[in-house]
Amino acid sequence: MPPAALACQVELSPPLAYVTVKGRIDPHTTPELRRSVLGALAAEPDAVLIDLAGVTGTEPIALTAFVPLARAAAAWPGADLVQHSASPALARELEDLAIGRHVPLAADRAAAEALAAGRSRPVRVRWEISEGPECLAGARDVVRMLCARERLNALAEHAELVVMELVVNALEHGAGPRTAWASAHRRRLHLAVRDHSPAMPRLGGGGEAEAGGGRGLVIVEAFTSAWGATPTSDGKIVWCTLGG
């Protein structure tokens, strides 16, 4: 393996997924790290455990790639990321960058499994999106009831608006079948919609949505603390987080 290369091996063992990282983590290799972790998340595990024992070197700024991955994992499928087996030097770099605030670091695989098992799981609701006129009202009702149940009423009004925009965008620009999630965890509300179109949404430089976004992404951007799109083998997940 060339010195600058990074190899990631994914192992699925429900309810956990494991990613073994070998090589150098730098801006050139983080796309492979991201692809592998997102691939593990596509199996909808409770947690993804990332083995860092084989990391041979880093550019510290590249380690910040774990932060958006943790946000994406929390929003869909409501999973935790847990790192383990880092060398002392790598552990110091992770500590200096405060990565542990988003992705905890355990001593080894057994400790990571124990940590993942002990973490609280989100309250999650999942439903299929129909193409009838009732689908928007149904999505709004699911989110309203979840907010009431989890005492997140302050988020409910914006959450109802956001989930409707996510559903509309999936119906207009995605491909079926389509699935939606709403989950509540640690005073945050996560919303996600999965469809089977590979076209990724994005915002243009002027704040207007392009490439299959419509006005919906402008609303999502305005009322959420984070949002993104995760590619899958058969389409994509568009997710967002409200609250903080």
N, C-alpha and C positions, 0 to 999 in steps of 0.2 A: 504494500500500500504506500503510495507517495506520501512524503512528510506532511503535505498540506491537506491530505484527504481526510474525510470523516466517514466512518461506516456506522450505521445504526441498525441493530437487529431488534425486531418487534416480536414479542411472544405474548400470546393471548391465553390467559388462564382465568376465565370468569370466576369471581367478579372483578379480577384485577387484570391489568395489562402491564407488560414490562418492556422497557426500551433500554438496550445496552448500547452505550456510546463508546466508540473507539476512534482515537485520532485527535486532531486539533480542532478546537472550536474558535472560529474567527469569522469575520463578515462574509468570507467566501464559502464557508461550509455550513453556516446557519440555515440555509434553505433545506439542506438534507436533514438537519435536526428537526426543523419545523415540519417537514413532510412526514417524518417518522412518527413524531408525537401526535400529529393530527390524524395519521392513519390509525394509530392505536386508539384514539378517541372515537373513531368511527364505529368501533365495536361496542360503544356505550358502556365502558367499565365504570366501577365505582371509583377507581383511582388508577393513575398511571405512575408506575415506579421507574425512575430513571437512574440507571447504574452509571456512575461517572468514574469508576475505577480505571477504565481504559483511556481516559482523556490524557493526552500527552503534552498538551500545551494550549494556551488560550490567548486571545486578545480580549482583555477584560470587558470592553464595551460590547462584545458579541454575547456575553452572558446575559445581557438585558433582554435577549430574545425569549428567555423563559417567562418574563412578565406578561407579555400579550398572550403567550400560550396558556398561562394560568387563567387569565381572564376568559379566554375562549373555552377552556375546559369547564370553568365554573358556570358559564352561560349555557353550554351544551357539551356533554350530556349531564351536567351537574357533577362533574368528577373533580377530584383533587389531583394535583401533581405532587409527587414526593421524590426528592433526590436522595441518593445515598452513595456511600463508598467513595467520596471525593478524597483526593490527597490533601494533606495539610495545607499546601500552597493554594490549591483550588478552593478549599474551604474558606481560607482567608479572603480570597478574591470575592467569593459569593457573599461573605459577611460585609466586606467593605462596600459592596454595591447594594446592600440591604435586600438581596434576592430572597432571603429567608422570610421576609414579610409576605411574600406571594407564594413561594415554593419552599416548604420546610426541607431541611437537610438531616438525614438520619445517618448513623454510623455505618450500617450495613443493610443487606437485603432484609434480614429478619426484623431488624428494628424498623425499617421502612414499612414492612407489612403490618407490624403492630401499630405503628403510628396511623396508617391508613385505616385500619380496623377501628381505631378509637375515635376517629374524627366524626363529627355529626354529619348526617346525610341530609341533603335538601328534601323538602316536601315538593314533590313533582307531580304534575298532571300532564298527561299526553293524550292527544286526540287526533283523529284523521280529519283532514279538511275536505269537506264536500264542495261541490260546485253550485249548489243551490243557493237561493237568496237568504236562507237562514244561517249560512256559515259565519257571517260577520257578527250577527247577534249572538251566536253560540260562543264565538271566541271572546267576545266582550264579557259575556256572562261568566265564563270560566275564570277569567282574570279577576273580575270583580269579587267572585266568591273566594278565590285564593287569597286576595289581599285582605278581605274581611277575616278569614280564618286565621291568618298569620299576623294580624294587627299591623298591616301595611296600608291602611286606608289613605294615608297621605300620598301614596303613590298611585292609587287606583285610577284617578281621572286620566293622568298621562299614560298609564299602562294600557288602559282600554283603547286609547287613541293609537298608541304605538302598535299594539297587537293587530288592530284592524289594518293598519298600513302594511305590516309584514304579510298578512294573509292576502291582501289585495295584490301586492307585488308578486307573490307566489302564483296567484291565479292568472295574473296578466302576463307575466314574463317567465314563469317557471313551467315545469312539466310534471304531470302527475305520475304516481300518487304523491300527495303532499301530507306532511305530518307536522303538527305543532306541539310545542312544549311550553309550559309555564312552571317555574320553580321558585321557591322562596328559601333563602339561606342567609343567615347572619344579617338580617335586616336589609337584604338586597332582594330584588325581584329580577329574575332572568327570563327572557322570552326568546324563543327560537322557532324557526320554520324550516323544514327540510323539503326540497323538491328535487326533481330529477333532470334539471337543466344545468349544464356545466357553465353557462354564462354567469360571470361574477358581477355583482352590482358595484358601483363606485360613484363617488361624488366628483363633479367637475371642479375646476379651480375657482369658479364663481359661486360655489355653494349649491349649484343645481345638479340634480341627479342625472347620470348618464348610463347608457348600456343596461337597460332593463331595470331602472330604479324608479322612474316617475317622480312625483312629488313626495312619495312615501319616505325615501331616505332622508330628505330634508327634515321631515318631521321626526324621524327616528334620531337623527343627529341632534336635533334641538332638545329633545326631552329625555335623553339617556346619558348616563355617565360613560358608557363605552359601547361600541357596536363593531361588528365585523362580519366577515363571511369566511366559512371554512369549506374548502373543497373536499368532496368525498369521491369514492371510486365511481359513483353513479349519479353525481350531481353536486349539491352544495347545501350547507346550512347557513342561514342568515340569522345572527343572534344579537342580543343586546342586553344591557344591564341597566336597571333603574335603582337609584338609591346609592348610598356609599357608606 
